[in-house]
Structure formats: C-alpha cells, structure tokens
C-alpha cells in the first residue's frame, strides 16, 4: 500500500503558566509518535480526553509546533471539526462558506467555482434550497454536511475528522457516517478518524491506534482490537463502550 502520511518520532510540548519573571513549566503532550497512514484506508485514533489526539491532528496540519518528522505524500489535507457552528462563518451563506477555499486558492473563475460548489453541496445532500441560508438556519447535521463540503471542495486526498460526529444524536450520526463512507469511495479519500467512541470506530475504521497521555499504546486492525485487545487500557475502553 502507498503511504499518504508518515509520522516519525514526533514530540510536542505546551508551556503552562509563566510571566516576565518565570518561564512556567513545560508539559509534554505527544511522546515519540510513530505511525503511517496508507492511501484509501480509514485509520481510527482513540483515547480519553487529554490523550493528545487533537494535538496530533493539529501537528499534522501545521497548526502547532512539534519536534520530529511529519511527511505528507498529498497536498492540502483538510480537517472536519467537532462543532461545525464554531467553525463556520455565521455571516456567510452556505454557498459562500463552501466557495471560500476555492477563492483562497485562486485557481478557478467565478463560473467554475459556482459549478464546483453546487456539485459538492449536492454530493453532501444539500440541495439548492439550502445554498443561500446561513449556518444558524440549519440543523446540527446539516451544518456538519456544510463543514464536510467545505473540506472536500479542494479535492484533498487526506481528511482528518476530529470528533466529527460526537456532537450529533445517534440517528444523524449514522447518516453522517454513511455520507463519509460514500464520499470516501467516490473521491478515493483517506481518513484519520479521531474519536473517543469505540462504537463509531468499529463502524467505519480499517485500523485503530490507541493513545493515552500522549503515547501510542496499541495499534491493530479494527477486528483484532475488538476481538483480542493487547493492552489493559484498551480493554478498559472496550468495557466502557459496552
């Protein structure tokens, strides 16, 4: 299989406190992270709150500093966040939100952008009646569809989904997961799927990495993880998900 992302010996640190007279203290958030993500797969990343999952995602996208190597074999990886309402510009229409990444990249003229936006909104299940609405006029599931469309509009090969369905009720959650798997097939996407919910991970992932306190404790296929967990912490997570 072809690697799309390689992470080698990555460490990350946060500084806590400090002032003009004191440096505060440094806390290590990621500890010697090594993993490879392959083209076309869905890699799950699980662990309790504070395990370093989101810091790793931000490191991959260059949103925070780190030590080590993160090697991309694709351009413009994108992220879909947990709370679409906070990540969508409330002053923009849905059409403009999805068009904005194309405007930033400056690759298409107005007519081309409009066509791509209409096609992408249709792909995520939002017809023309939604195009001129604002985020506040949509449901949570509809707003997450907009976030997905905005991430996909630049045709990335890698998409990071950071707790992308955790704020949704179970029925809408299943609909969004079905949508993500459909888009994966249609656009040949690779997903890094971050979640604390092992039931969600089981539904959609090929392989799973378990993190705790900034370290990778276990890596396995999704079936292997559920049927024969190797680490006691993984067994605790599985028991909690029952």
N, C-alpha and C positions, 0 to 999 in steps of 0.2 A: 504493500500500500504506500501511496505517496504522502509524505508528511506535509501538512499545511502550516503547522506551528510547532516549534521546538523550544522548550524552556530548559535552561541548563544552569544549575547552581544559583538560583535566584533567591536573594535575601532582600528584605525590606524592613525599614526601621521608622518608627514615629518618635518624635520628641514630645514629651509631656511636661508642661509647666515651663519654667524658665522666666527670666527677666533680664533687665540690663546688668544685673549683678550675678546672675546664676544661669547656667546652661540648662537647668532642669535635668530630667533623666530620659534616657533613650530606651525604648521598648522595641524588641524585635518582633515583627508581625509575621513575616514569611521566613522560613528556615530551610535553606538549601532545597528549594523546589526543583524537581526534575520531572518533566513529562513531555510526551509527544502526542500531538493530535493529528489524526490522519484524515485526508480528504474524504468527505462523504459520510463520516461517522457522527454519531451524537455521543459526546463524552459527558457524563454526569459528574458534577463536583458537589459533594455533600459534606455536611458538618454543621455543628451547632453555631449559633450566633457568636461572632468573635473568633471564628476559626481561621480567618484570613481569606475566605472565598472571594469577597468583593475586592479586597486589596489586590489579590492576584489578577482579577479581571481588569482593574484599573491599571495595573502594571503592564498587562498585555497591550492595552490601548494607549500606553504612554501618558496616562493621566496622573501618575505618581512616580516618584523616584524609586529605583531599585538597584541592587548590585547583581551582577551575573549577566547571562545572555538570554534574550528573547528573540528568536529568529523567525521572521514571517516569510512564508512562501506564497503569500497572496497580498493583494493591495486592498486598502480601505476596509479593514474589519470593522464591524458595527456592533452596537450594543442595544438591547431592548431592556429597559429598566423595570423595576417592580411597580412603581407608581407612575402610570402614564400621565396623570393630571399634572404632576410636578415637572415632568419632562417635556410637556407640550406648551407652546407659547399660547397663552389664553387670548391674545389679541388677534391671532391669525385664524383664518378659515382652515378647514381640514385640507382643502386643496393646496393652500399656501404652505402649510406645515410640511406636506409631503414633497412639494416642489422645492423647498428651501435648500436641501442638499445639492440638488442639480444646479441651482443658482450659484451656490458657493463654488462648485467645481467648474462652472462656466463652460461646460462642454457642449451644451445644446441651445438652440434658439427657442423662442417662445412657443412656437407651434410644436416643436419636438418635445419640449418639457410638458406641455399640456397633454399630449398623447400618452407619454410615459406615465404621467400621474393618473390619468383616467384608467389606463391598463392596470396599474398597480393597485389602485383602490378597488377595482373590480376583482382583482385576484384575492384580496383580503375580505371580500364580501361586503363592500360599502359602495352602493350604487350612487347615481348622480344626485339623488335627493339628499345625500349627506355632504356633498362637496363644499357647499357654502356655509355649513354650520360651524360653530365654534366648539372647542372642547367641552365647555360647560353644558352644551346641549346634547351631549352623548352619554350613554351608559358607560360603566366601567369596562365592560367587554368591548364596546365599540371604540373607546379611547385606546385600548390596547391594540386593536386592529390598526388604528392610525399609527401608533408607535412602530408596529411591525412594518407597515408600508413605508414609513419614513426611513427605516433601517435598510429595507430591501431595495429602495428606489435606485441606489447607486450600484446595484448588482454585485454585492460583496460575495466572496466565497466562504467567508467565516463570519458567523454571527454569535455573539455572546448573549445569552439570555440569563439575566441576573434576577432570579426570583420572579420571572416574568408572569407567572400565573398564580402566585401565592396570595394576591390581594383579591382574587375572584372567587365567587361561590363555585361549588363543585360542578354544576351543570355548565356554566360559562367556561370554567377551567377546561373541561373536556372538549368544548368547542374550539378553544384557542389551541389546545394541544393538537387536535385534528388538523387545524389550519396550518400550524407549524410543520407538521409532517408532510402535508400536501405541498407546501412551498419548498420544503427540502427536496422532494422528488422532482418538482417542476424546474427548479433553479439550480439543482446539483449543489446544495448548500451543506456546509459543515457547521454543527452547533457545539458550543461549550455551554452546557445546561447546568446552571448553578441553582441549587435548591436545598432546603432543609427537609423537604418532604420526600421520603424514600418511595412512597406510593406513586408519586409523579415520576420519579426517576425510573421506576420499574416499567412504566407505561411507554417511555419514549427513548431510553438510552441503550446504546450498544455496550458501553464500557463505563465503569464507575471508579472514581477516585474519592477516597475518604480522607478528610482533613480534620485535624484537631490542633489547636494552639499553634497554627502556622506551619505544621508539618503534615506531610502525606504519610498516613498510617497504613493504607491498603489500596491496592489497585487490582481490579478484577473485571471480568465480563459481568454483565448485569445478572445473568443466571447464576454464575459462580458466586457472586456476592450474596445473593439471597439464599442460595442452597447450601453454601459452605463458607460462611464468613471466617476470615482468618484471625481477626483482631477482636479482642474483647469489647473495645469501644464500638466497633461495627455491630456486634451482637446486641449491644445496648440500644443502638439506634433502631435496629430491626425490631426489638421488643417494644420500643416506644411507638413504633409505627403500626403495630398490630391493632 
